[in-house]
Amino acid sequence: MVGNNTDQVGDQVTDQDKSPVERLLIALGNNTLSATELMKLLGLSHKPTFRKNYLTPALEQGLIERTVPDKPNSKNQKYRKRGS
C-alpha cells in the first residue's frame, strides 16, 4: 500500500507541473465530454476561469474541437481531441 500512496503523490505533483491545456487534454483522453464534465474531472467550479485558461486556449491551438462547431453555445456542445 505504501507504493500506491507514493504513486498518487507523484501523480499529483506531476499534474501541478502541467499547463492548464495539458491538464485538459489528459482529462479529456479519448472521450467526448461537455464543459461541465471536464470541469468536474479537473476539480474546477468557476466556468469563466475554465473557459479562459483551459478551453479557449485548447480550441485556439487546434488541439480540441467542438462537436457542434456552428453553435458554440449549444446546450448539447461537447469537446473531443482533434482528429478523434
N, C-alpha and C positions, 0 to 999 in steps of 0.2 A: 504493500500500500504506500510506503514511503516514496517509491518510484513514481507512482501516479500523481502524488501531490507535487513532486518536483516537476513533472511534465506540465501540469496545469499552471504552475507559477511561470515556467519558461514560456508557455504559450501566451500568457497574459502580458509578460514583458515584451515579447516579440510583437504582439498586436499594438502595444503602445508606441512602438518604434515605427509603425507603418503610417503612411499618409491616409487621410480620410478616403481618398479614392481607392487605394489599395484595400482598405478595410471593407469598403462597399463591395468590391469585386469578390473578395473572399466570402463575404456573407451571401452574395448572390449565387456563387457557384455556377452550376449549370441549370439553375431554376429560373422560372419566370415569376416574379414577385411584384406585389404592389408596393407603393412607397411606405404604407403603414407596416407591412410585413418586414420590409427592410429595416425600418426604424426600430422595430421590436428586436430583431436579430442583433442590431448594433447597440442596443441599450440606450436609444435616444428617444426623447419625448418632445423636443421643440422642432416643429416642422420647418420654420424658416431657416434655422441653422442647418438642418439636414439638407435642405434644398441648396443653400449657398455653398456649403463646404463639401458635400458628398455628391448629390445628384447632378447639379448643373455642371460641375467640372467634368464628371464622367461622361455626360452627354456631349459636352463641347469637345472633349478629346476623342470622341467617337468610340469609346470603349463599351458603352451600353447603348441600347436603342429602346424606343417606346414600342409597345405592341399596337397602339392606336396612334400612329405618327401624325395624322391630320387633325387629331383632337387631343392636344397635350393636357387639357384639364378634365378629360373624361373620367367619370367615376369608375369606369372599367379599365383604366390605364394600368399597365404593368410594365415591368422593365426586364430585359434579358441582356446577356452579353451579346455584343455584336457578332453576327455570324452563327449564333446558336440556333 
